[in-house]
């Protein structure tokens, strides 16, 4: 079985999200996670990319809804 390259799509789409207004919104994060989950397995590359995306977020700019979403994502994908 070929290695998933979904992590590249996640990385590319995250760049689009941050370029838009410099911030990542809850719905944008949802779409990135959907990409990681669509084959039923979140591999190490996808986890690494998602972890790096979450690290780029500035705590003082996060809404309560985004904080909840981040914790949900971390639990859902194991990061």
N, C-alpha and C positions, 0 to 999 in steps of 0.2 A: 504494500500500500504506500502511495506517495505521501510525503510529508505535507501537511496542511500549510498553506501560505496565507491563511486568513489573517495572521498577525501583521502581514504587510498592509492589508486592507484596513485593519484597525488603526495602524500607525498613520497611514495616509489620510484617512477620514478624520482622525483626531487633529491633524494639522489644519484641515479645513475648518474644524470647529473653533480652534484657538485663533485662527487667522481672522475669522468672522468678526469677533468683538473682544478677543483676548481672554474669553472665559468659556468654560464648559458648562452647559446647561444639563439639567436632569434628563430631558428627552434625548439629548445628544449622547449622553453616557449610556442611556438605554440602548440606543442603536449600535453603539460600539460593542456592548455586551452581547447583543443579539448576534452579531457577526461571530463572536467567540463561541457562542452556544449552538450555532446552527447545525454543526455536524455532530452534536451530542457530546463532544469532548473538548475541554479547555486544556490545550497542551501547554507545555512550559514556555514556548515562545509567546503565546497569547497572554499567559499570566504575566510574563516579563513586561510586555508592552503595556498591558493594562495597569500594572503596578507603577510603571514609569509615568504614565498619564496621570494617575492619581497623585503622585509625588509632585507634579508640576502645579497642582492646584494650590492657591493661596488661602490659607485657613481663614484669614480675616475677610475674604470675599465670598465665602461659602454661605449659602442660605440654609436654614434648618432642614428644608426638604432635600437639599443636596447632601448634607451631612448624613441623613438617614439613608439616602440612596447609596452613598459610598460604603457605609457599613453593610448594607444589603449585598452589594456587589462583592465586597471582600469575602463575605460568607458564602455567597453563591458560587464563586469561582475558585475559592481557596487561596486568596492572596492576603 
